Structure formats: structure tokens, C-alpha cells
Amino acid sequence: MTFPRWRGRKKQMMKIQASAIAFLLVLLLAGCMGTASDPQPTILPTVLHVVRPSLVGYHQAVASLDRTVRETAAVQQLYAGALALPRQHVHPCPNNFGLVYHLTFLKGTSQLQQVDVQPLGCHWVFLSQTDSRQADQAFLTLLAHTIGLPSLIPAGLLPSSRVIR
């Protein structure tokens, strides 16, 4: 035997619970939609610090390089270019010769990204230990231009193309 009074209360409690669940779902969906459509702020670098360690080449020692670039537009163009390079699985490359440029992108004095560029061999660009990219000639030329070098390959590092008789 059921009591009519109890049946009415139970029905009312179920309606309240269903309304509460529906309200929570609406809030959850509204919150998700708000974050998905909000643009994420992008922090762009304003300064580039570049270091190339010294090397011993075929004909002479190659001096180290230490430069800072403060031309914001050029720094941001290079940064965007590095991030746009295609991801690649690293494999051994011939003719690397140990030449590497260590790039540090900064926002003012705060470090945003470190990048290692190997302009010889397979043209590796390492954004992290797990993120390797492969540079094309356009990127390498842009890097050389941005840091004020005629070429990323220093004179005397590679053997000359002349045949010695």
C-alpha cells in the first residue's frame, strides 16, 4: 500500500534532482564553450641571444660568436619560422662537424624558448629534447640574416672545394 502523500513528495524530489542536474550540465557546457572560444594569449619574444661555440675547422680555428638581436619584428619572424618547421625523427647525419647555434628567445629578460640549430648535415633544429624539426634553406638564410652573418657556415670550417695536386 502506498500513501498518496509520500508519492507526491517523491515525485517532487525527483523533479528537483533532475532540475539540479540539468542546471549543472548547462553551467558545465557554458564554461567549456567560453574557454574554447576565448583566444589564448600568445607571448612573443622581443630579444634573441645567439651563441656559437668555437670549433676547430679544416684550415683554422673558428671563433665563437655571441650576439644579441633586439629588433623585435626580426626576432618574432625567426621565432615563428622555427615553430613552423616540420617535425622530424632524428637520425644520424653525415657532415655535421659539430657546428651548432644556441638560440635563446626572450620576452624582455624572461626566457621563452631555447633552440639549437645545426646548419650542416641534416639541418636539425631542436626546440626541446622531444621536439626536433628540420630546417629548410629559407629558415637558415633567415637566421643568418637576423644575426647579421653572410652565412651560418664560418670560413675555414669546411674543406675547400679545390683539388690539391
LODRENMAR-850874 format. One line per 3 residues: number of its first residue (from 1); for each residue x, y, z of N, C-alpha, C, O. Coordinates in steps of 0.1 Angstrom, whole numbers, padded with zeros to 4 digits. Each point is the difference from the previous one (the first is absolute). Layout:
BEGIN
NUM> X/Y/Z/X/Y/Z/X/Y/Z/X/Y/Z ~ ...
***
This chain:
BEGIN
1> 0008/-0012/0000/-0008/0012/0000/0009/0012/0000/0009/0002/0008 ~ -0012/0008/-0017/0008/0012/-0001/-0009/0011/0005/-0012/0001/-0002 ~ 0019/0009/0008/-0008/0011/0005/0001/0011/-0011/0011/0003/-0004
4> -0022/0003/0001/0000/0011/-0010/0009/0012/0004/0006/0006/-0009 ~ -0005/-0004/0021/0008/0011/0005/0015/-0003/-0003/0007/0009/-0005 ~ -0002/-0021/0008/0014/-0004/-0003/0003/0000/-0015/0010/0005/-0004
7> -0020/-0009/-0004/0002/-0001/-0014/0002/0015/-0006/0009/0002/-0009 ~ -0016/0007/0014/0002/0014/-0004/0013/0006/0004/0006/0007/-0008 ~ -0001/-0010/0020/0013/0005/0004/0011/-0006/-0008/0010/0007/-0004
10> -0011/-0020/0001/0011/-0007/-0007/0000/0006/-0014/0011/0002/-0006 ~ -0022/0000/0000/-0001/0006/-0014/0007/0014/0000/0007/0003/-0009 ~ -0010/0005/0019/0005/0013/0001/0015/0000/0002/0008/0008/-0006
13> -0003/-0017/0014/0015/-0002/0003/0007/-0003/-0013/0011/0005/-0003 ~ -0017/-0014/-0005/0006/-0005/-0013/0001/0012/-0009/0009/0002/-0008 ~ -0020/0006/0007/0000/0012/-0009/0011/0010/0005/0007/0006/-0009
16> -0005/-0004/0021/0010/0009/0005/0014/-0005/-0003/0009/0008/-0005 ~ -0007/-0021/0007/0013/-0006/-0004/0003/0001/-0015/0011/0003/-0004 ~ -0021/-0006/-0004/0002/0001/-0014/0003/0014/-0005/0008/0003/-0008
19> -0015/0007/0015/0002/0014/-0003/0015/0004/0004/0006/0008/-0008 ~ -0002/-0013/0019/0014/0004/0005/0010/-0006/-0010/0010/0007/-0003 ~ -0012/-0019/-0001/0010/-0007/-0009/0000/0008/-0013/0011/0002/-0006
22> -0023/0001/0001/-0001/0008/-0013/0007/0013/0001/0008/0005/-0009 ~ -0010/0002/0021/0007/0013/0002/0015/-0001/0000/0007/0008/-0006 ~ -0002/-0018/0013/0014/-0003/0001/0006/-0003/-0014/0011/0005/-0004
25> -0018/-0013/-0004/0005/-0003/-0014/0000/0013/-0008/0010/0002/-0008 ~ -0020/0007/0009/0000/0012/-0007/0012/0009/0004/0007/0006/-0009 ~ -0004/-0005/0022/0011/0007/0004/0014/-0006/-0005/0008/0008/-0005
28> -0007/-0021/0005/0012/-0006/-0005/0002/0002/-0014/0011/0004/-0005 ~ -0022/-0005/-0003/0001/0002/-0015/0004/0015/-0003/0008/0003/-0009 ~ -0015/0006/0017/0003/0014/-0002/0014/0004/0003/0007/0008/-0007
31> -0001/-0014/0017/0014/0002/0004/0009/-0005/-0010/0010/0006/-0004 ~ -0013/-0018/-0002/0009/-0006/-0010/-0001/0008/-0013/0011/0002/-0006 ~ -0023/0003/0003/-0001/0008/-0013/0007/0013/0002/0006/0005/-0010
34> -0006/0001/0021/0007/0013/0003/0015/-0002/-0002/0006/0009/-0005 ~ 0000/-0019/0010/0014/-0002/0000/0005/-0004/-0014/0011/0004/-0005 ~ -0020/-0011/-0003/0004/-0005/-0013/0001/0012/-0010/0008/0000/-0009
37> -0018/0009/0011/0000/0011/-0010/0009/0012/0004/0003/0009/-0008 ~ 0002/-0009/0020/0009/0011/0004/0013/-0002/-0006/0006/-0011/0001 ~ 0000/0021/-0008/0013/-0001/-0005/0010/-0001/0011/0000/0008/0009
40> 0010/-0017/-0011/0011/-0001/0010/0010/0011/-0002/0004/0002/-0012 ~ 0000/0004/0022/0010/0011/-0002/0013/-0006/-0004/0005/-0010/0006 ~ 0001/0015/-0017/0013/-0005/-0005/0011/0009/0005/-0001/0012/-0003
43> 0011/-0017/0009/0011/0008/0005/0011/-0001/-0011/0005/-0011/-0003 ~ -0001/0022/-0003/0010/0000/-0010/0013/0006/0005/0000/0009/0008 ~ 0011/-0014/-0013/0013/0005/0005/0003/0014/-0006/-0006/0004/-0010
46> 0014/0003/0017/0005/0013/-0004/0015/0001/-0002/0005/0009/-0006 ~ 0002/-0019/0012/0014/0000/-0001/0005/-0014/-0003/-0006/-0010/0003 ~ 0017/0009/-0011/0006/-0013/-0003/0015/0001/0004/0007/0009/-0004
49> -0003/-0019/0011/0014/-0001/0004/0005/-0013/-0007/-0005/-0011/0001 ~ 0017/0013/-0008/0005/-0011/-0008/0015/-0003/0004/0007/0009/0001 ~ -0004/-0022/0001/0014/-0004/0003/0004/-0011/-0009/-0008/-0010/-0002
52> 0019/0011/-0004/0006/-0011/-0008/0014/-0003/0007/0009/0009/0000 ~ -0008/-0021/0005/0013/-0003/0007/0011/0000/-0011/-0002/-0002/-0011 ~ 0015/0004/0016/0011/-0001/-0009/0002/-0015/-0005/-0003/-0009/0007
55> 0009/0008/-0019/0003/-0013/-0006/0013/0000/-0006/0006/0011/-0003 ~ -0001/-0023/0000/0013/-0001/-0007/-0005/-0005/-0014/-0005/-0011/-0001 ~ 0008/0019/-0009/-0004/-0004/-0014/0012/-0007/-0007/0010/-0003/0006
58> -0012/0002/-0019/0010/-0007/-0008/0013/0009/-0002/0011/-0005/0000 ~ -0013/0018/-0001/0011/0009/-0003/0004/0009/0012/0011/0005/0001 ~ -0021/-0003/0008/0003/0010/0010/-0011/-0002/0011/-0010/-0007/-0002
61> 0013/0013/0014/-0010/-0001/0011/-0011/0010/-0004/0002/0011/-0005 ~ -0014/-0015/0009/-0012/0009/-0003/-0003/0006/0014/-0003/-0007/0009 ~ 0003/0020/-0009/-0003/0008/0012/-0014/-0002/0005/-0009/-0002/-0008
64> 0007/0004/0020/-0014/-0001/0006/-0007/0013/-0004/0006/0010/-0005 ~ -0019/-0011/0006/-0009/0011/-0003/-0009/0002/0011/-0006/-0009/0006 ~ 0003/0022/-0002/-0009/0003/0011/-0007/0013/-0005/0006/0011/0001
67> -0019/-0012/-0005/-0007/0012/-0005/-0013/0001/0007/-0007/-0010/0003 ~ 0002/0022/-0002/-0014/0003/0005/-0007/0008/-0010/0006/0011/-0005 ~ -0018/-0015/0001/-0008/0007/-0010/-0012/0006/0007/-0007/-0007/0007
70> 0005/0020/-0008/-0011/0007/0006/-0010/0005/-0009/-0009/0008/0004 ~ 0010/-0011/-0017/-0010/0004/-0010/-0012/-0010/0001/0000/-0011/-0005 ~ -0011/0016/0012/-0011/-0008/0004/-0006/-0007/-0012/-0003/-0012/0000
73> 0000/0019/-0011/-0006/-0006/-0012/0008/-0012/-0006/-0005/-0010/-0003 ~ 0018/0012/0003/0009/-0010/-0006/0000/-0012/0010/0000/-0012/-0005 ~ 0001/0014/0018/0000/-0010/0010/-0013/-0008/-0001/0001/-0013/0000
76> -0012/0019/-0001/-0013/-0007/0000/-0002/-0007/-0014/-0006/-0011/0000 ~ 0012/0016/-0010/-0001/-0007/-0013/0008/-0013/0000/-0004/-0011/-0004 ~ 0016/0012/0010/0008/-0012/0002/-0006/-0011/0009/0000/-0012/-0003
79> -0006/0017/0014/-0007/-0009/0010/-0011/-0007/-0007/-0002/-0012/0002 ~ -0007/0019/-0009/-0011/-0006/-0007/0005/-0010/-0011/-0006/-0010/-0002 ~ 0017/0014/-0004/0006/-0009/-0010/0005/-0014/0006/-0002/-0010/-0006
82> 0008/0011/0018/0004/-0012/0007/-0011/-0009/0004/0000/-0012/-0002 ~ -0011/0018/0007/-0011/-0007/0004/-0008/-0007/-0011/-0007/-0010/0001 ~ 0008/0016/-0013/-0007/-0005/-0012/0008/-0011/-0007/-0006/-0006/-0009
85> 0018/0004/0012/0008/-0011/-0006/-0006/-0013/0002/-0007/-0003/0010 ~ 0008/-0006/-0020/-0006/-0014/0002/0007/-0008/0010/0012/0000/0001 ~ -0020/-0007/0007/0006/-0010/0010/0007/-0011/-0007/-0006/-0005/-0010
88> 0017/0000/0015/0007/-0011/-0006/0005/-0009/0011/0004/0005/0011 ~ -0002/-0018/-0014/0006/-0009/0009/0015/0001/-0003/0005/0000/-0011 ~ 0003/0002/0022/0014/0002/-0001/0007/-0013/-0004/-0002/-0011/0005
91> 0011/0012/-0015/0009/-0012/-0004/0014/0006/-0002/0001/0012/-0003 ~ 0009/-0021/0003/0014/0005/-0002/0001/0007/-0013/-0005/-0005/-0010 ~ 0013/0015/0010/0002/0008/-0013/0015/0001/-0002/0008/0003/0009
94> -0003/-0005/-0022/0014/0003/-0003/0003/0015/-0001/-0010/0008/-0001 ~ 0022/-0005/0002/0005/0014/-0002/-0006/0010/0010/-0003/0011/-0004 ~ 0001/-0015/0016/-0006/0009/0010/0011/0009/0005/-0002/0012/0002
97> 0014/-0017/0000/0012/0008/0004/-0001/0007/0014/0009/0007/0004 ~ -0020/-0010/0003/-0002/0006/0013/-0004/0014/0001/-0001/0006/0011 ~ -0002/0000/-0023/-0004/0014/0000/-0015/0001/0005/-0009/-0006/-0005
100> 0008/0015/0015/-0014/0002/0006/-0001/0014/0004/0009/0007/0005 ~ -0021/-0001/-0006/-0003/0013/0004/-0011/-0002/0012/-0010/-0006/-0003 ~ 0013/0012/0014/-0009/-0001/0012/-0008/0013/0000/0006/0011/0002
103> -0019/-0012/-0005/-0008/0012/0000/-0009/0000/0013/-0005/-0010/0004 ~ 0004/0022/0002/-0009/0002/0011/-0009/0011/-0003/0005/0012/-0002 ~ -0018/-0015/0001/-0010/0010/-0002/-0005/0005/0013/-0003/-0007/0009
106> 0003/0021/-0008/-0004/0006/0013/-0011/0010/-0002/-0001/0006/-0011 ~ -0008/-0004/0021/-0009/0011/0001/0005/0009/0010/-0001/-0002/0012 ~ 0008/0013/-0016/0008/0008/0009/0011/-0008/0005/0010/-0003/-0007
109> -0010/0000/0020/0011/-0008/0006/-0005/-0014/0004/0008/-0008/0005 ~ -0021/0005/-0008/-0005/-0014/0004/0002/-0009/-0012/-0004/0003/-0012 ~ 0009/-0015/0014/0003/-0010/-0010/-0013/-0006/-0004/-0008/-0005/0008
112> 0005/0004/-0021/-0012/-0006/-0006/0003/-0014/-0006/-0007/-0009/0003 ~ 0018/0009/-0010/0003/-0013/-0008/0015/0000/-0003/0006/0010/-0004 ~ 0000/-0022/0006/0014/-0003/-0005/-0001/-0009/-0012/-0008/-0009/0000
115> 0016/0012/-0010/0000/-0007/-0012/0015/-0003/-0004/0008/0010/0001 ~ -0005/-0022/-0005/0013/-0003/-0005/-0001/-0003/-0015/-0009/-0008/-0005 ~ 0017/0015/-0003/-0001/-0001/-0015/0014/-0006/-0005/0010/0006/0003
118> -0011/-0017/-0010/0012/-0006/-0006/-0001/0003/-0015/-0007/-0008/-0007 ~ 0014/0018/0001/-0002/0003/-0014/0007/-0009/-0010/-0002/0001/-0012 ~ 0010/-0011/0017/0006/-0009/-0009/-0007/-0014/0001/-0008/-0002/0009
121> 0012/-0007/-0018/-0006/-0013/0001/-0015/0000/-0003/-0004/0004/-0011 ~ -0004/-0008/0020/-0015/-0001/-0002/-0007/0013/0003/-0013/0000/-0001 ~ 0020/0010/0006/-0007/0013/0003/-0010/-0001/0012/-0011/0005/-0001
124> 0016/-0012/0011/-0009/-0002/0012/-0003/0013/0007/0009/0008/0002 ~ -0021/-0007/0003/-0004/0011/0009/-0007/-0007/0012/-0010/-0007/-0002 ~ 0016/0009/0014/-0005/-0007/0012/-0007/0011/0008/0006/0009/0006
127> -0019/-0011/-0004/-0008/0009/0009/0000/-0005/0014/-0002/0007/0009 ~ 0004/-0020/-0008/0001/-0007/0013/0006/-0014/-0002/0003/-0003/-0011 ~ -0001/-0004/0022/0005/-0014/-0002/-0009/-0009/-0008/0004/-0010/-0006
130> -0017/0013/0006/-0010/-0008/-0006/-0006/0007/-0013/-0009/-0006/-0006 ~ 0013/0018/0003/-0006/0007/-0011/0012/0004/-0010/0006/0010/0002 ~ -0004/-0018/-0012/0010/0003/-0010/-0007/0003/-0014/-0010/-0006/-0003
133> 0016/0016/-0003/-0005/0005/-0013/0011/-0001/-0010/0012/-0001/0003 ~ -0015/0003/-0016/0010/0000/-0010/-0002/0014/-0008/-0010/0003/-0005 ~ 0021/0004/0005/0000/0013/-0006/0002/-0001/-0015/0006/-0009/-0005
136> -0012/0019/-0002/0002/0001/-0014/0010/0011/-0002/0003/0007/0009 ~ 0001/-0005/-0022/0009/0011/-0003/-0005/0014/0003/0008/0008/0005 ~ -0021/-0006/-0006/-0006/0013/0003/0002/0003/0014/0003/0012/0004
139> -0006/-0022/0005/0002/0003/0015/0014/0003/0003/0003/0009/0008 ~ 0007/-0017/-0013/0014/0002/0003/0005/0014/-0005/0007/0007/0006 ~ -0012/-0003/-0018/0003/0013/-0005/-0006/0011/0008/0007/0010/0003
142> -0019/-0012/0002/-0006/0010/0009/0007/0001/0013/0002/0011/0005 ~ 0003/-0022/0001/0008/0000/0012/0013/0008/-0003/0003/0009/0008 ~ 0004/-0012/-0018/0012/0007/-0003/-0002/0015/-0002/0008/0008/0006
145> -0018/-0004/-0013/-0004/0014/-0002/-0003/0007/0013/0004/0011/0003 ~ -0012/-0018/0006/-0005/0005/0012/0012/0003/0010/0000/0010/0007 ~ 0010/-0019/-0007/0012/0002/0009/0011/0008/-0007/0011/0001/0006
148> -0013/0003/-0018/0010/0008/-0007/0012/-0007/-0006/0011/0006/0000 ~ -0013/-0018/-0004/0011/-0008/-0006/-0003/-0002/-0015/-0011/-0002/-0004 ~ 0022/0002/-0004/-0002/-0003/-0014/-0004/-0015/-0002/-0007/-0004/-0010
151> 0012/-0005/0019/-0003/-0014/-0001/0001/-0006/0014/0008/0005/0008 ~ -0016/-0015/-0005/0002/-0007/0012/0012/-0009/0001/0004/-0005/0011 ~ 0002/0002/-0023/0012/-0009/0000/0012/0009/-0001/0003/0007/-0010
154> 0005/-0006/0021/0011/0009/0001/0011/-0005/-0010/0002/-0012/-0003 ~ 0005/0022/-0002/0011/-0003/-0009/0011/-0008/0007/0003/0003/0012 ~ 0002/-0013/-0018/0011/-0008/0005/-0006/-0013/0008/0008/-0008/0003
157> -0021/0007/-0002/-0005/-0011/0007/0000/-0013/-0009/0003/-0011/0004 ~ -0007/0013/-0016/-0001/-0011/-0010/0012/-0001/-0009/0007/0011/-0002 ~ -0004/-0022/-0003/0011/-0001/-0010/-0003/0008/-0012/-0012/0001/-0004
160> 0022/0004/-0002/-0002/0008/-0013/-0004/-0009/-0011/0003/-0012/0001 ~ -0010/0017/-0011/-0004/-0008/-0011/0011/-0002/-0010/-0002/-0008/-0010 ~ 0013/0015/0012/0011/-0002/-0010/0008/-0013/0002/0002/-0004/0012
163> 0002/-0002/-0022/0007/-0013/0000/0015/0004/0001/0005/0008/-0008 ~ 0002/-0014/0018/0014/0003/0002/0008/-0011/-0007/-0002/-0012/0002 ~ 0011/0017/-0011/0008/-0010/-0008/0014/0000/0005/0008/-0007/-0005
***
